[in-house]
Amino acid sequence: MTSSDDISQMFDEESKKLQNLIDIADSKNDLSVHEIVEIYYQVMNVSSMATMLKQQADSESNPLLEKIQNTEKIISEKFNHQIHPKVTEMLASSIQETTKNLQSKNSDEKSKNETESDAKLFDELRQKMSTKEFVEQYSKGFDK
């Protein structure tokens, strides 16, 4: 197997992993912070690989170039225009709900369990807000 075959195979495997993550995200109404970070990481990873490999592709009939174009189309149409807005909306809604839950709790005379529960909610809120910032940074990248 040549080096170009190895590269093509690696790109193909990463693209299939991305497609799988997109399918999972498309089928679920609620994604965990871990799932969100994983899919965005994979999108950025595959996009970077595609950019690098396109510069090295030497002809339009190159099968790798065709794979790259198909993968970029999936990222653009499926992820950027369907999954990304869904994730953005889901995070905003979840942050709003968690904030509302924390605000509605009476802060007077809390038990140890209630304090621990609130601490977990604050941590969850922090993770969601951090993830939302990460997702918004992605938006700024593809809006250019």
Secondary structure by P-SEA (a helix, b strand, c coil): ccaaaaaaaaaaaaaaaaaaaaaaaaacccccaaaaaaaaaaaaaaaaaaaaaaaaccccccaaaaaaaaaaaaaaccccccaaaaaaaaaaaaaaaaaaaaaacccccccaaaaaaaaaaaaaaaaaaaaaaaaaaaaaaaac
